[in-house]
Each structure stands twice: as structure tokens, then as C-alpha cells.
Amino acid sequence: MSTITLKCPITIKSKVTEALKEQLNVEVKEAVSKIDMELQQIEFHAKRLMTEQVRSDVQGLTALRQQIDGEKQKRLELKGQLLDRLKDTNLLEIGSEIVQGTMEQLVTVQAGDDLQKLMSREILLEDGKILAIRE
């Protein structure tokens, strides 16, 4: 009988615990802090670049300002998304399950195997430990 080996996704879910909520909050807060630092760096570099631009070519000042504002806007939008995620994290109910990501597994299949069953496998974690493997 012929077989074939496939890469199949496995959904990784976590059971929400106080420790998980705290971990998610810390990760989001660290990301927000990083964005705040990037915004400060952009502002610092912007002042220097604007001064240099005025000396060399005043006409390019508007384009440079637009480019800097665009970079700042991207960071501010990302920060807003992260703050929304922080709110959502605080609303998670203890005991509920959330998707944390996916992994791949190698599976050897043959005629007659239920491919849908293989494609819907999940691993449930609780505080980083495997709680269940579901098919």
C-alpha cells in the first residue's frame, strides 16, 4: 500500500489562567514600551535630520516631514492595537481557551485515512504544560 508524508498544522491553545493573563499583559506592556522608545528615537533623529535638511535643501523639508510623520503614525497605530489587545486580555475569562499559534507535524497517510481529522489536531496547554492532545 502506498503512503505519503505530509506536514499538517497543529493548533496550539492555552487554557486561560491568572499566570497566562499576567504573562500576556507583561508581553504587551513591553511591546508598548518598545514602541514608545522608537517614537522618542524618531523624534530625536527627526530634529537632527530637519536641521540638516534646512541647511542643504529647504525644498525637501516638507517631504522629509511627511516621511517622519508617516513613521510616527505607523508606530502610534501599532501602539493603539497593542493597547486594545491589553484591554482584551484583561477581559479573558479564567478557564476559557485561546489560540496561541500553530506548529507543524509530519504525518504519514495512506488511502482511507481521515485527512480532516489529521488537519484538526490541537494541543491544549495550561501554564506551558501540555494538558491534552485533541484529534
C-alpha positions as CSV (number, residue, x, y, z in Angstrom):
1,M,0.0,0.0,0.0
2,S,1.5,3.4,-0.9
3,T,1.9,6.2,1.7
4,I,2.9,9.8,1.7
5,T,4.3,12.0,4.4
6,L,2.6,15.4,4.8
7,K,3.2,18.4,7.0
8,C,0.0,19.0,8.9
9,P,-0.8,22.0,11.2
10,I,-1.5,21.6,14.9
11,T,-3.3,24.4,16.7
12,I,-1.8,25.4,20.0
13,K,-4.4,26.6,22.5
14,S,-3.9,27.7,26.1
15,K,-6.3,27.5,29.0
16,V,-6.6,31.0,30.5
17,T,-5.2,31.2,34.0
18,E,-4.1,34.2,36.1
19,A,-0.5,33.4,35.2
20,L,-1.2,33.4,31.5
21,K,-3.1,36.7,31.7
22,E,-0.2,38.2,33.6
23,Q,2.3,36.9,31.1
24,L,0.2,38.3,28.2
25,N,-0.1,41.6,29.9
26,V,3.7,41.8,30.5
27,E,4.4,41.0,26.9
28,V,2.0,43.7,25.6
29,K,3.4,46.3,28.1
30,E,6.9,45.5,27.0
31,A,5.9,45.9,23.3
32,V,4.2,49.3,24.1
33,S,7.4,50.4,25.9
34,K,9.5,49.5,22.9
35,I,7.2,51.5,20.6
36,D,7.4,54.5,23.0
37,M,11.2,54.2,22.8
38,E,11.1,54.0,19.0
39,L,8.9,57.1,18.9
40,Q,11.4,59.0,21.1
41,Q,14.2,57.9,18.8
42,I,12.3,59.0,15.7
43,E,11.7,62.4,17.3
44,F,15.3,62.8,18.2
45,H,16.5,61.8,14.7
46,A,13.9,64.0,13.1
47,K,15.2,67.1,14.8
48,R,18.7,66.4,13.5
49,L,17.5,65.5,10.0
50,M,15.3,68.6,9.8
51,T,18.3,70.8,10.8
52,E,20.5,69.2,8.2
53,Q,17.7,69.4,5.6
54,V,17.3,73.1,6.2
55,R,21.0,73.7,5.6
56,S,21.2,71.7,2.4
57,D,17.8,72.0,0.7
58,V,14.8,73.8,2.2
59,Q,12.5,72.5,-0.5
60,G,12.9,68.9,0.6
61,L,11.8,69.8,4.1
62,T,8.1,69.1,3.5
63,A,8.8,65.6,2.0
64,L,11.1,64.8,5.0
65,R,8.5,65.9,7.5
66,Q,5.8,63.8,5.7
67,Q,8.1,60.7,5.9
68,I,8.8,61.3,9.6
69,D,5.2,61.8,10.3
70,G,4.3,58.6,8.4
71,E,6.8,56.6,10.5
72,K,5.4,58.1,13.7
73,Q,1.8,57.3,12.6
74,K,2.7,53.7,11.9
75,R,4.1,53.3,15.5
76,L,1.1,55.1,17.0
77,E,-1.3,52.8,15.2
78,L,0.6,49.7,16.4
79,K,0.6,51.1,19.9
80,G,-3.2,51.6,19.7
81,Q,-3.6,48.0,18.6
82,L,-1.5,46.8,21.4
83,L,-3.5,48.8,24.0
84,D,-6.7,47.2,22.5
85,R,-5.1,43.8,23.0
86,L,-4.3,44.7,26.6
87,K,-7.9,45.5,27.2
88,D,-9.0,42.2,25.5
89,T,-6.5,40.3,27.7
90,N,-8.0,41.7,30.8
91,L,-11.4,40.6,29.7
92,L,-10.4,36.9,29.2
93,E,-12.3,34.5,31.4
94,I,-10.3,32.1,33.6
95,G,-10.8,28.6,32.2
96,S,-11.6,29.7,28.7
97,E,-9.3,28.7,25.8
98,I,-7.4,30.9,23.4
99,V,-5.4,30.1,20.3
100,Q,-1.7,30.8,20.9
101,G,-0.4,29.7,17.5
102,T,0.3,26.7,15.3
103,M,3.0,24.2,14.8
104,E,3.6,21.6,12.1
105,Q,3.8,17.8,12.4
106,L,4.9,15.2,9.9
107,V,2.2,12.6,9.3
108,T,2.3,9.6,7.1
109,V,-1.0,8.9,5.4
110,Q,-2.4,6.2,3.2
111,A,-5.6,5.6,1.3
112,G,-8.6,5.5,3.7
113,D,-7.1,7.9,6.3
114,D,-9.4,10.7,7.5
115,L,-7.4,13.8,6.4
116,Q,-9.9,16.2,8.0
117,K,-9.2,14.5,11.4
118,L,-5.5,14.9,10.9
119,M,-5.8,18.5,9.9
120,S,-7.8,19.4,13.0
121,R,-5.5,18.3,15.8
122,E,-4.9,20.6,18.8
123,I,-2.6,20.7,21.8
124,L,-4.1,22.3,24.9
125,L,-1.6,23.9,27.3
126,E,-2.1,25.1,30.8
127,D,0.7,27.4,32.1
128,G,3.1,26.0,29.5
129,K,2.4,22.3,30.2
130,I,0.5,20.0,27.8
131,L,-2.9,19.4,29.3
132,A,-4.5,17.5,26.3
133,I,-3.9,16.4,22.7
134,R,-7.1,16.5,20.8
135,E,-7.9,15.0,17.4
